[in-house]
Amino acid sequence: MAWKTLDQMDLAGKRVLTRVDINVPVVEGTVTDATRIKRIVPTVKDILAAGGKPILLAHFGRPGGERVENLSLQQLVPTLEKAFGAPVLFAADCIGPAAQAAVDALTYGQVLLLENTRFHKGETKNDPELTAEMAKLGDAYCNDAFSAAHRAHSSTCGLAEHLPACAGRLMQAELSALESALGNPQRPVTAVVGGAKVSTKLELLSNLVEKVDTLVIGGGMANTFLMAQGNPIGKSLAERLMVDTAREIMTKADGLNCTILLPRDVVVARKFEANAENETVPADQCPEDAMILDAGAESVAAIDAVFQDSKTLIWNGPLGAFEIEPFDTATNAAALKAAARTKSGDLISVAGGGDTVAALNASGAAKDFTYISTAGGAFLEWMEGKVLPGVAALDH
């Protein structure tokens, strides 16, 4: 890859405009999950250690180009100071006199947080004038927000055209993990794709069958594929209008020697609720009055066997209704198998997407995966084979 890392930049004495993703959940002014803040700490500390001045650019919520007080980044300052172990100054704008004065006042060892970039309408349009105003505040640009890299915004893309640019540590880790998983992977490669809808992951599935050796399909979307095979699915969640598309994907996979692994047995229930009375039946024998809520033990054994022979695993989406017990069983069992193979050094495992991270955390498997991406849309678009503007901008 052509992008530079912090190690290739001379940051001594430089003002480093650093795009981060600190779009964290806040309730009554208190950060309830600081995961994203913790993950930018290495970048900020490395800039400080190199003698640079970190100037943070970030968005928060969707203010639509207007100043919305409860979407001010100022409320994050205490949490940032605690995470960095350094003073964090705040500027009430990300351009103009207020921002310039704050930059001029910044001394070594301090961090500066600029106000929400999306308070300006031009941010989401990658407006050249706004970008130029932002660029005046720095000598170098570091993008550490992979999760926003699928957006061609001023702070995620435009600034790389104005200043010497590099990837931050989190961006570097994300790109390296994804490159090892999809770009130049150790084979055999397996992908697990779950979730409710084929329609939202159509491009993903189409791209993956070209790149992986085995594609495991679970969750609600597996029901659509079971329908495409002519199997009854009772009252299960499915996209009946996507049945032909599912058949096309299976035909494409067959032509590319990609094996699609669908559930062989399924756990069915009459009610969608925790601990509902359930039974396991063959995948082609779902009763008319039941719904499929998980993959069965035989399916999990088949997935385990595939994992046993795999060198690389990409995971996006649960295998069943993981939010309610006991329909999290297949997801948990498969995740723990992947985690064990990873821990023993036999598997490179990369996972991403909101539901995926929640499911892997719930199973206890997340800590042993090679890499867990905090990015949602950017992770999916990368897996779909799309060029991410924020990454492409660094390649020059």
C-alpha positions, -999 to +999 in steps of 0.1 A: +000+000+000+012+035-008+000+052+024+025+064+050+024+057+087+034+080+116+068+063+116+076+078+081+067+114+091+089+140+107+065+155+132+089+174+155+077+209+159+047+202+136+010+210+141-006+177+133-043+178+122-055+144+133-089+131+122-103+108+148-137+091+154-149+099+189-186+097+180-193+080+213-226+075+232-233+102+257-261+103+283-267+135+302-232+147+295-215+114+305-197+091+280-212+057+285-188+038+262-153+051+257-141+023+234-135+046+204-117+071+225-094+044+239-085+033+204-071+066+194-048+069+224-017+053+207-019+078+178-021+108+201+006+096+224+029+088+194+024+123+180+033+138+214+063+116+218+076+126+183+074+163+194+043+171+174+012+190+185-020+169+181-050+189+169-081+167+168-108+170+142-139+150+147-177+148+140-203+141+166-239+131+157-257+146+127-261+184+133-268+189+095-244+219+092-259+238+121-245+246+155-263+222+179-252+228+215-258+192+227-237+179+199-207+200+210-174+181+214-166+201+245-185+176+266-159+149+257-129+169+271-128+153+306-129+118+291-102+126+266-079+140+292-083+109+313-075+087+283-045+106+271-031+115+305-025+150+290-042+184+291-069+188+263-077+223+252-109+231+233-116+255+205-152+266+198-148+262+160-127+241+136-118+270+114-114+308+117-101+331+145-112+309+175-095+279+161-064+298+150-061+314+184-063+280+201-037+265+178-014+294+184-018+290+222-011+252+221+022+242+238+041+209+236+025+181+257-010+195+252-037+182+229-062+205+211-098+194+203-115+215+176-153+218+176-176+194+156-166+195+119-203+189+109-214+222+124-203+234+089-224+224+059-193+222+037-178+193+057-200+166+043-196+180+008-158+181+009-161+218+002-127+232-011-130+265+008-137+248+041-109+223+036-085+251+028-095+269+060-089+237+080-056+231+063-043+266+075-043+252+111-018+224+105+016+214+090+007+177+086-024+155+084-030+122+101-062+102+095-070+078+123-107+075+115-111+044+094-147+042+105-153+075+086-131+066+056-160+057+034-171+094+035-155+119+011-156+148+036-133+177+041-118+163+073-116+127+061-105+132+025-099+168+014-071+176+039-048+149+024-046+170-008-033+200+012-009+186+037+017+158+040-005+129+051-003+096+069-024+070+086-027+069+124-022+038+144-059+027+144-062+033+107-029+015+101-041-015+122-075-016+104-059-015+069-033-040+078-059-064+092-082-061+062-053-064+037-042-097+055-078-109+054-089-100+019-061-084+000-034-110+002-047-137+026-033-170+037-056-197+022-080-214+026-101-183+034-136-185+050-161-157+054-191-159+078-219-135+068-250-133+089-277-108+097-313-103+086-312-092+050-296-103+017-306-070+002-283-050+025-253-073+019-258-082-018-226-065-029-208-080+000-219-115-009-212-110-046-176-098-039-168-125-013-177-154-035-149-141-058-123-140-030-130-167-004-129-205-005-159-210+018-188-187+025-209-195+056-243-179+055-263-175+087-290-155+104-322-144+086-305-142+053-298-180+054-336-184+053-338-166+020-311-190+006-330-220+020-361-208+002-340-205-030-332-242-026-369-250-024-370-256+014-400-247+036-392-220+061-426-216+079-430-182+094-393-174+094-379-140+086-369-139+049-368-117+018-390-135-006-383-110-034-346-118-031-349-156-038-338-153-074-308-131-063-299-158-038-299-184-066-277-161-088-252-158-059-251-196-055-246-201-092-218-176-093-201-192-063-204-226-080-186-213-111-158-198-089-153-230-068-165-211-037-184-234-014-215-218+002-223-234+036-259-231+046-275-245+078-280-283+077-303-283+107-322-254+123-336-245+157-372-235+154-398-220+178-433-207+176-426-175+196-398-150+192-389-146+229-362-156+253-362-193+263-392-200+240-400-237+236-380-249+207-368-280+187-341-288+162-351-301+128-334-308+095-331-276+074-356-289+049-383-297+075-393-264+092-429-267+103-454-243+088-463-227+121-426-222+133-398-198+126-361-205+123-342-187+150-308-204+150-286-230+133-285-264+149-257-286+163-250-304+130-246-270+113-222-258+140-202-290+136-199-284+098-188-248+105-162-260+130-148-284+104-144-256+079-127-234+105-104-263+113-091-263+078-090-225+073-061-201+076-080-169+074-115-160+086-136-128+080-168-125+101-197-101+097-230-109+113-245-135+137-257-170+128-290-167+146-312-144+168-282-139+191-299-112+212-321-138+230-312-171+246-310-199+237-308-187+201-273-174+206-260-209+208-247-214+173-231-179+171-213-185+205-201-220+197-187-210+163-171-179+176-154-197+205-141-223+180-126-195+158-112-178+189-095-210+200-079-216+166-067-180+166-052-182+200-033-213+190-018-194+161-036-215+134-060-188+122-061-151+113-095-139+123-109-104+114-144-093+124-164-061+122-199-046+122-220-035+152-240-068+157-209-088+151-189-070+178-218-073+202-222-110+195-184-118+198-182-098+231-212-116+245-196-150+237-163-141+252-146-148+219-137-112+209-105-110+231-089-138+211-097-127+176-068-113+156-086-080+150-120-066+158-130-036+137-150-008+153-160+005+119-195-003+105-201+011+071-164+015+062-157-022+071-186-034+050-177-012+020-141-024+022-154-060+022-176-052-008-145-043-027-152-006-028-125+021-028-128+042+004-122+079-003-105+085+030-080+057+023-075+065-014-067+101-003-037+089+016-023+071-014-003+099-030 
